[in-house]
Amino acid sequence: MSRIERFEDLEAWKLARVLTGLIYNVTGIGEFNRDFALRDQLRRASISIVSNIAEGFERDGDKEFIQFLSMAKGSCGEVRAQLYLALDRGYISQEQFSQLCSKAVELSRMISGLIQYLKSSQLSGRKYKASAG
């Protein structure tokens, strides 16, 4: 496994970015675009995922990164819950719902895997390496 130097190298961050783009696409058209509360909340939840992954990584400590990844994972659940509401209102089709929900579930699993890896790792983050030894 190659060393991850930047948050942009993380597959979870890449998928979160894709999901956010898809969310923006579906929320920007038709009736969905006029439901400001749901549209904006869904966008904020998807932005929270990509942002928390990046912010946690930049903190340079595994414990902090895990905390931010947990928030990102929670936002994945929020996105899925809001997608159900959008489906119920007829703002998105069943096909769109399935595509977006599937990506959110996949992303949640990726984040869980990353959390488990960090919990089992002997590393404690880049900021602690200078003081080690």
C-alpha positions as CSV (number, residue, x, y, z in Angstrom):
1,M,0.0,0.0,0.0
2,S,1.4,3.3,-1.0
3,R,1.7,6.2,1.4
4,I,-1.1,8.7,1.4
5,E,0.4,12.2,1.3
6,R,-2.7,14.3,0.7
7,F,-6.4,14.0,1.4
8,E,-6.9,14.1,-2.4
9,D,-5.2,10.7,-2.6
10,L,-7.9,9.1,-0.4
11,E,-10.4,7.0,-2.3
12,A,-13.1,7.9,0.2
13,W,-12.5,11.6,-0.4
14,K,-12.7,11.0,-4.2
15,L,-16.0,9.2,-3.9
16,A,-17.3,11.9,-1.5
17,R,-16.5,14.5,-4.1
18,V,-18.3,12.5,-6.8
19,L,-21.3,12.0,-4.6
20,T,-21.5,15.7,-3.8
21,G,-21.4,16.5,-7.5
22,L,-24.2,14.1,-8.2
23,I,-26.2,15.6,-5.3
24,Y,-25.8,19.1,-6.8
25,N,-26.9,17.8,-10.2
26,V,-30.2,16.3,-8.9
27,T,-31.0,19.1,-6.5
28,G,-30.5,21.8,-9.1
29,I,-33.5,21.0,-11.4
30,G,-37.3,21.0,-11.3
31,E,-39.2,21.0,-8.1
32,F,-36.2,19.9,-6.0
33,N,-34.5,23.2,-6.8
34,R,-37.5,25.1,-5.4
35,D,-37.6,23.1,-2.1
36,F,-34.9,25.3,-0.6
37,A,-34.9,23.6,2.8
38,L,-34.4,20.0,1.6
39,R,-32.1,21.0,-1.3
40,D,-29.8,23.0,0.9
41,Q,-29.8,20.5,3.7
42,L,-28.9,17.7,1.4
43,R,-26.2,19.7,-0.2
44,R,-24.8,20.7,3.2
45,A,-24.8,17.0,4.3
46,S,-22.9,15.9,1.2
47,I,-20.4,18.9,1.6
48,S,-19.9,17.8,5.2
49,I,-18.7,14.4,4.1
50,V,-16.0,15.6,1.8
51,S,-15.0,18.4,4.1
52,N,-14.7,16.3,7.2
53,I,-12.5,13.7,5.4
54,A,-10.2,16.5,4.3
55,E,-10.2,18.4,7.6
56,G,-9.6,15.2,9.6
57,F,-6.7,14.2,7.4
58,E,-5.1,17.6,7.7
59,R,-5.2,17.5,11.5
60,D,-2.2,15.0,11.2
61,G,-3.3,12.8,14.1
62,D,-5.1,9.5,13.9
63,K,-7.4,10.1,16.8
64,E,-8.6,13.4,15.4
65,F,-8.8,11.9,11.9
66,I,-11.0,9.1,13.3
67,Q,-13.3,11.7,15.0
68,F,-13.7,13.6,11.7
69,L,-14.3,10.4,9.8
70,S,-17.0,9.5,12.2
71,M,-18.7,12.8,11.5
72,A,-18.3,12.2,7.8
73,K,-19.9,8.7,8.2
74,G,-22.8,10.3,10.1
75,S,-23.3,12.7,7.3
76,C,-23.5,9.7,4.9
77,G,-26.5,8.5,6.9
78,E,-28.0,12.0,6.8
79,V,-27.6,12.1,3.0
80,R,-29.4,8.7,2.7
81,A,-32.3,9.8,5.0
82,Q,-32.8,13.0,2.9
83,L,-32.7,11.0,-0.3
84,Y,-35.7,9.0,1.0
85,L,-37.5,12.3,1.6
86,A,-36.7,13.5,-1.9
87,L,-38.0,10.2,-3.3
88,D,-41.1,10.4,-1.2
89,R,-41.7,14.0,-2.6
90,G,-41.2,12.8,-6.2
91,Y,-38.1,15.0,-6.6
92,I,-36.0,12.1,-7.8
93,S,-36.8,8.9,-9.6
94,Q,-36.3,5.4,-8.1
95,E,-33.3,5.0,-10.4
96,Q,-31.7,8.2,-9.2
97,F,-32.4,7.3,-5.6
98,S,-30.9,3.9,-6.0
99,Q,-27.7,5.3,-7.7
100,L,-27.2,8.0,-5.0
101,C,-28.1,5.8,-2.1
102,S,-25.7,3.1,-3.3
103,K,-22.9,5.5,-3.6
104,A,-23.6,6.8,-0.1
105,V,-23.6,3.3,1.3
106,E,-20.4,2.5,-0.5
107,L,-18.8,5.6,0.9
108,S,-20.0,4.8,4.4
109,R,-18.3,1.4,4.1
110,M,-15.1,2.9,2.8
111,I,-15.0,5.4,5.7
112,S,-15.7,2.5,8.2
113,G,-12.8,0.6,6.7
114,L,-10.5,3.6,7.0
115,I,-11.6,4.0,10.6
116,Q,-10.9,0.4,11.4
117,Y,-7.5,0.6,9.7
118,L,-6.5,3.7,11.7
119,K,-7.7,2.1,15.0
120,S,-5.5,-1.0,14.4
121,S,-2.5,1.0,13.0
122,Q,0.6,1.5,15.1
123,L,1.1,4.9,13.6
124,S,-0.2,8.0,15.4
125,G,-0.1,10.5,12.7
126,R,2.5,12.7,10.9
127,K,2.6,15.4,13.6
128,Y,3.9,12.8,16.2
129,K,6.7,11.5,14.0
130,A,9.1,14.4,14.8
131,S,8.9,13.8,18.5
132,A,9.2,10.0,18.3
133,G,12.6,8.4,19.1
